[in-house]
Amino acid sequence: MRYGIPITPFGAGSGLEGGAIPETGAISVDTSRLDSIIEIRPDDMIARVGAGVRRLELNRQLRDAGLFFPVDPGADASIGGMASTGASGTNAVRYGVMRENVPGLTVVTGTGEVVRTGTLARKSSSGYDLTRLFVGSEGTLGIVTEVTLRLHPLPDAKSAHASFATLAGAVEVVTAIKKAGLAIGRVELLDQPLVEVINRRGALSLPPLPTLFFEFHGYASKIEGLAATIGGLVEDFGGTPLVWAETNLLWTTRRDCLAWARAERPGANSWPSDVCVPISRLAEVILETREDVSASAIPAYIVGHVGDGNFHCVFILADDEEEEVAYYADRIVGGRSRSVVRPAANTGSKPFA
C-alpha cells in the first residue's frame, strides 16, 4: 500500500478470466505452498484449510470420513482461488456456490493487517458479515491465506440422461422441476451440436438431440420416487424417458466434452462465455443465443448448469484468423446477444466449468 505496488495472488491458475495475471511491475504471490489441511471436524462438518489446498486432494482426504466439499468449478482449483472468485459449478443447484459454503476466512489486507472472519459455529447474527464481503472480491480486498469450509455428507448418487425434441423443452423442464421443489443433485444441459461431438468421440451413445444429464442423491427408494416424478415432467416437455447411466462415465463425459469439441478444429482455442440470468429468462436467452451462433460460421456449443440459471456458450476460434475474432467481437459480444443478456446478466469471474 505504501509504495503503490499491486500484489496479485496466484493459486492454481485454473480460472480463465485472467485474474491471476499480475500487472507489469506488480508482485505475484504464489499461494500453492499454503497446502495444509489444518483441521477436519467431522462432527461439526467443517474443515479448515490453507488457501493452496486443491479441491480434488481435499475430497480425497474427506472420503474416509464420509464427507465431501461440493463446489466443483470443473478444474482442480485451489480453495483460496475458489473463495476469491466466488466459484460455482455443477453441484450449485443443490449445495450452493462458495458464498454458501465458506463460513470463515483468514485474509491479509494491503496494509499487512491479518483479518479473521466468521466462526466455527453454524450461525451468527453479530457483527458485519465480512466473510461474504471477501468471497468473490477477486483478491482486490486482500489475499486469502486460510479458508473454513462447510462440508456435506458424501451422497449415494445415481445418474440418468434424457433427450428432448427441442432446446426450449430441455430448458423449460428444469424451471418446472425447480418450481415443484424437487431436489436434484445436478442437472446439466448440452445442446445438440455438443451431443453430436460426444457421439463421435466419447463412450456414450446418445440421440442427437438437446440433452439433460441428471444426478439424484439419496437412498434408493427416495431416488426411485424422485426419478419417477421428474421423468413424468420430462415427458411433458417433449423429453424421452430417463435412461440410467453409470455415474462416473456420465460426468466424465460432461467434463471432457468441451475439450473434444475444441479438438474437432485442430489448432483452435475455446473462448467461453459465462452468463447467469434469472431462471425465468433462461430459455429465452439460450434460444436466442443458439439462433445467433447457428447463423454464424463459427463453431459454438452451449452447455450449462441450468438448475441455477447459468450457462456457457463456448466458441471454437482460430487465433490466427483475425476476421473470425473480429466477427466474434462485433457480432456476438457487441451485437444482439449482448443486448439480450445485459439487463439481467452476471458475468462475474469464476473458474469455467
Salt bridges, closest charged atoms under 4 A:
GLU39 OE2 - ARG41 NH1 3.20
GLU39 OE1 - ARG48 NH1 2.96
ASP44 OD2 - ARG41 NE 2.83
GLU57 OE1 - ARG60 NE 3.09
ASP72 OD1 - ARG55 NH2 3.23
ASP76 OD2 - ARG54 NH1 3.92
GLU100 OE2 - ARG99 NE 2.91
ASP129 OD2 - ARG132 NE 3.72
GLU146 OE2 - ARG48 NE 3.04
GLU188 OE1 - ARG254 NE 2.75
GLU188 OE2 - HIS305 ND1 2.76
ASP191 OD2 - ARG290 NH1 2.38
GLU215 OE1 - ARG186 NH2 2.97
GLU215 OE2 - HIS217 NE2 2.59
ASP256 OD1 - ARG255 NE 3.15
GLU264 OE1 - ARG200 NH2 2.67
GLU264 OE2 - ARG201 NE 2.99
ASP274 OD1 - HIS312 ND1 3.62
GLU284 OE1 - ARG281 NE 2.72
GLU288 OE1 - ARG336 NH1 3.35
GLU291 OE2 - ARG336 NH2 3.66
ASP292 OD1 - ARG331 NH2 3.61
ASP292 OD1 - ARG336 NH2 2.93
GLU321 OE1 - ARG265 NH2 3.64
GLU324 OE1 - ARG265 NH1 2.96
